[in-house]
Amino acid sequence: MIALHHLNKTYRVDGRAVPALRDISLEIASGEIFGIIGRSGAGKSTLLRTLNLLERPDSGQVLLDGQDISALNAAALRAQRRGIGMVFQHFNLLSHRSVAGNIRFPLELAGELSTAAMDARVAELLELVSLSAQASQYPAQLSGGQKQRVGIARALANQPRLLLCDEATSALDPQTTQSILQLLLDINRRFGLTIVLITHEMAVVRAICDRVAVIEAGEIVESGAVAEVFLHPQHAATRSMVAEDGHAAELDLAGKLGQLAGTLLRLTFVDATTYEPVIAEVGQQLQVPISILQGSVGRIKDRPYGQLIVGLQGDATLAQSVFSARGVRCEVLSA
């Protein structure tokens, strides 16, 4: 659905060139939730805003359903943007309009529906985001989570095929964040809506995304399925964010485990193997002790996972083969 080809964007700051995007190429499939993660200043907001040309790249192409929207004239681009909803970090609600009025606003701008049809659409969206009882209230009377639900409903008003979320949960507390992420996931599943979200939080990506791209200094340094990127990060920027998230097994060989005799292995369990007594069974099969030294368990979207650091007193090559046969990824960390 979305294809970015060799995007570049440079800003001029105090007379000097500051690159924001460097040769970005990505493909985002229709109906998926795609995360773009990076630290502050990495270029993720600029990248997101190129998807509806709120930021025009200096070079490269932005293709939606095969159409290069950067080649459209102003009228055609406005029509294209009606099919792209956007949810903002700080809500961007109109303070003088009620909840219903904020949701109705993009319908009024489009001018395509009758008054009765707009009323029906607003009522439908209020129910979708669980705000029917707050329809006549104003933004100042709402909590942060309720404001973001209004923002989501407003973004969905014109039935877009693409929803862009610009740090949509970073201004919210953890419990409210989870409720907003669940709402986005429900919308994705119910309507097959493609969602692209940017965040600096690995936990957000882990909760709802299908695939993720990591951006650092304006470049995509790593991308792929969330489980693969999260459990087996390759780039230093990704490894740092995963470590900060606190849900992947990491090592300090010189410190905590430096005195351990034997071989250190990292075992990764995904889906059904997470719940199976694999370590005990492999230990019995090899007739060697296996010590669990460090690890974590959790979920990546709907998939359970576990990642453990273990110490093995035995043949590491044979152990790798046996674990692999049981559907467990086994990496030798030190011998």
Protein Blocks (a to p, Z undefined) as FASTA:
>chain_A
ZZcehiacdddeehiacdfbghiacdddehiacdddddehilpmmmmmmmnopaccfbdc
ddeehiafklpcfklmmmmmmmpccddfklopafkbcfklmmmmmmmmnopacfklmmmm
mmmmmmmnopmmmmmpcfklpcfklmmmmmmmmmmmnopabdcdehkllmpcfklmmmmm
mmmmmmmmmnopacddddfbfklmmmmpmbdcddeehiafbgcdfklmmmmcfbfklmmm
mmmnopaccddfklmmmmpgcjddddddehjllmpckklmmmmmnopacddfbdcdddeh
jaccdddddddeddfklmmmmmmmnopacddfbZZ
